Amino acid sequence: MLIADPNSLREYLSSIARDPTLVGPVLRDLQPMFDHAARGRFDLGRLEPLLAGTAISLASGQPVRGLEPLSLAAGFDLSGVSWSTFDRVNGRPNTKLMVELGFSRWECLHTRLWVNLWDGLDHALWNTLMAAGLPETAAQRLYAGLTANLHEATYDLAGFAALGDSAETSVYRGLTRFLSRVIPLGERTDRPGIWLVVTA
């Protein structure tokens, strides 16, 4: 049985956080992700361009010139399209977190997120892609990019909260709230500044 347990993550973050006041707000922003995991499906919403552009730009450090929505309900074809996900666009946060948290805490936080959130969240996302009727090969490619971004954003949120970095935590709080409804797949490599965004 898959686990969606915010309390375990709350307890661990509270035990290592330099500023415990950040933990409660961060867990509230993560709650919709836990809800997706518990339901076994990822309930996507509609695109809000201003919110999406701001969240992506702040998190990636890259200008956003436009958004290309990909509707699961309507269907889309990504054959021949290439993109870079958040972890390729902006590798700075993970490096900084590993150094400042120390490897032991960095690894433990990663494990807590995997066991208590990511495993169930990934399962929910895969169920949603399959229910949309996508060919399995296309779904696998899409799933790989989406899970990379979800893991990156939620880890950075929890990690910066643990460090007590309120400025970075604020950036990833906004991104996580956005990601709970709409998921940016990545920036098109052939059209810099244009981001592929998966919606309902």
C-alpha positions as CSV (number, residue, x, y, z in Angstrom):
1,M,0.0,0.0,0.0
2,L,1.3,3.5,-0.9
3,I,1.8,6.0,1.8
4,A,0.8,9.7,1.8
5,D,1.9,10.8,5.3
6,P,2.5,14.5,5.9
7,N,3.0,14.0,9.6
8,S,6.2,12.0,9.2
9,L,7.7,14.8,7.0
10,R,6.5,17.4,9.5
11,E,8.2,15.7,12.4
12,Y,11.5,15.3,10.5
13,L,11.5,18.9,9.2
14,S,10.7,20.2,12.7
15,S,13.6,18.3,14.1
16,I,16.2,19.8,11.7
17,A,14.7,23.2,10.8
18,R,16.7,26.3,11.7
19,D,13.5,28.3,11.7
20,P,10.6,26.1,12.8
21,T,8.0,28.8,11.9
22,L,8.5,27.9,8.2
23,V,7.5,24.2,8.7
24,G,3.7,24.8,9.1
25,P,3.2,27.0,6.0
26,V,5.4,24.6,3.9
27,L,3.3,21.6,4.9
28,R,0.1,23.5,4.1
29,D,1.4,24.2,0.7
30,L,2.4,20.5,0.2
31,Q,-1.0,19.2,1.4
32,P,-2.6,19.2,-2.1
33,M,0.3,17.0,-3.2
34,F,-0.4,14.6,-0.4
35,D,-4.1,14.7,-1.3
36,H,-3.2,13.7,-4.9
37,A,-1.1,10.8,-3.6
38,A,-3.9,9.6,-1.2
39,R,-6.5,9.7,-4.0
40,G,-4.3,7.9,-6.4
41,R,-4.9,10.5,-9.2
42,F,-3.5,13.9,-10.0
43,D,-6.3,16.4,-10.4
44,L,-5.0,19.0,-12.8
45,G,-6.6,22.4,-13.3
46,R,-6.7,25.2,-15.8
47,L,-3.7,27.4,-16.7
48,E,-3.4,30.8,-15.2
49,P,-0.8,32.4,-17.4
50,L,0.4,35.2,-15.1
51,L,0.8,32.9,-12.1
52,A,2.4,30.2,-14.2
53,G,4.9,32.6,-15.8
54,T,5.9,34.2,-12.5
55,A,6.3,30.8,-10.7
56,I,8.4,29.3,-13.5
57,S,10.6,32.3,-13.9
58,L,11.3,32.7,-10.2
59,A,12.1,29.0,-9.8
60,S,14.1,28.4,-13.0
61,G,15.9,31.8,-13.0
62,Q,15.0,32.0,-16.7
63,P,12.8,34.5,-18.5
64,V,9.4,33.1,-19.7
65,R,8.4,34.5,-23.1
66,G,5.4,32.3,-23.5
67,L,3.5,29.2,-22.4
68,E,2.4,26.3,-24.6
69,P,-0.5,24.4,-22.8
70,L,-0.8,20.7,-23.3
71,S,-4.3,19.5,-22.4
72,L,-4.6,16.0,-21.2
73,A,-8.3,16.0,-22.0
74,A,-7.9,17.2,-25.5
75,G,-4.7,15.1,-26.2
76,F,-1.4,16.3,-27.7
77,D,1.6,14.9,-29.6
78,L,5.1,15.5,-28.3
79,S,6.9,13.5,-31.0
80,G,9.9,15.4,-32.2
81,V,9.7,18.0,-29.4
82,S,12.6,18.3,-26.9
83,W,12.7,20.2,-23.7
84,S,14.8,20.7,-20.6
85,T,13.3,20.1,-17.2
86,F,13.8,22.1,-14.0
87,D,16.7,19.9,-12.8
88,R,18.6,20.6,-16.0
89,V,17.7,24.3,-16.2
90,N,18.6,25.1,-12.6
91,G,20.9,22.7,-10.8
92,R,22.0,25.3,-8.2
93,P,19.4,24.5,-5.5
94,N,20.3,20.9,-5.1
95,T,24.0,21.6,-4.9
96,K,23.5,24.3,-2.4
97,L,21.1,22.1,-0.3
98,M,23.5,19.2,-0.3
99,V,26.4,21.5,0.9
100,E,24.5,23.4,3.6
101,L,22.3,20.6,4.9
102,G,25.2,18.1,4.9
103,F,25.0,14.8,3.0
104,S,23.3,12.8,5.9
105,R,20.4,15.2,6.3
106,W,20.1,15.8,2.5
107,E,19.8,12.0,2.0
108,C,17.4,11.5,4.9
109,L,15.1,14.3,3.7
110,H,15.2,12.7,0.2
111,T,14.2,9.4,1.7
112,R,11.4,10.9,3.8
113,L,10.0,12.6,0.7
114,W,10.3,9.4,-1.4
115,V,8.6,7.2,1.2
116,N,5.9,9.6,2.4
117,L,5.0,11.6,-0.7
118,W,6.8,10.9,-4.0
119,D,6.0,7.2,-4.3
120,G,2.3,7.8,-4.0
121,L,2.4,11.1,-6.0
122,D,4.2,9.4,-8.9
123,H,1.6,6.6,-8.9
124,A,-1.2,9.1,-8.9
125,L,0.4,10.9,-11.9
126,W,0.9,7.7,-13.8
127,N,-2.8,6.8,-13.2
128,T,-3.9,10.2,-14.5
129,L,-1.7,9.9,-17.7
130,M,-3.1,6.4,-18.4
131,A,-6.7,7.5,-17.8
132,A,-6.1,10.3,-20.4
133,G,-5.6,7.6,-23.0
134,L,-2.1,8.5,-24.0
135,P,0.0,5.8,-25.8
136,E,2.2,4.1,-23.3
137,T,5.5,5.3,-24.8
138,A,4.3,8.9,-24.9
139,A,3.0,8.6,-21.3
140,Q,6.4,7.2,-20.1
141,R,8.3,10.1,-21.7
142,L,5.8,12.7,-20.2
143,Y,5.9,10.9,-16.8
144,A,9.7,11.1,-16.6
145,G,9.7,14.9,-17.2
146,L,6.8,15.6,-14.9
147,T,8.0,13.6,-12.0
148,A,11.5,15.1,-12.3
149,N,10.0,18.6,-11.9
150,L,7.7,17.6,-9.0
151,H,10.5,16.0,-7.1
152,E,12.8,18.9,-7.7
153,A,10.3,21.6,-6.6
154,T,9.0,19.8,-3.5
155,Y,12.6,18.8,-2.4
156,D,13.8,22.4,-2.8
157,L,10.8,23.7,-0.8
158,A,11.4,21.3,2.1
159,G,15.2,21.8,1.9
160,F,15.2,25.5,2.0
161,A,12.6,25.5,4.8
162,A,15.0,23.2,6.8
163,L,17.8,25.7,6.2
164,G,15.6,28.6,7.4
165,D,16.0,30.4,4.1
166,S,12.8,32.4,4.0
167,A,13.5,34.0,0.6
168,E,14.1,30.8,-1.3
169,T,11.3,29.0,0.7
170,S,8.9,31.7,-0.5
171,V,9.8,31.1,-4.2
172,Y,9.2,27.4,-3.9
173,R,6.0,27.8,-1.9
174,G,4.6,29.7,-4.8
175,L,5.9,27.1,-7.3
176,T,4.5,24.2,-5.2
177,R,1.0,25.8,-5.0
178,F,1.1,26.2,-8.8
179,L,2.4,22.7,-9.3
180,S,-0.4,21.1,-7.4
181,R,-2.8,22.1,-10.2
182,V,-0.7,22.7,-13.4
183,I,2.7,21.1,-14.2
184,P,5.3,22.8,-16.3
185,L,7.0,20.0,-18.3
186,G,10.0,22.2,-19.3
187,E,11.4,24.8,-21.6
188,R,11.5,24.0,-25.3
189,T,15.1,23.6,-26.4
190,D,14.2,24.8,-30.0
191,R,12.3,27.9,-28.7
192,P,14.1,29.4,-25.7
193,G,11.7,31.0,-23.2
194,I,8.7,28.9,-24.4
195,W,7.5,26.5,-21.7
196,L,5.4,23.4,-22.1
197,V,2.7,23.3,-19.5
198,V,0.4,20.3,-18.8
199,T,-3.2,21.1,-17.8
200,A,-6.5,19.3,-17.4
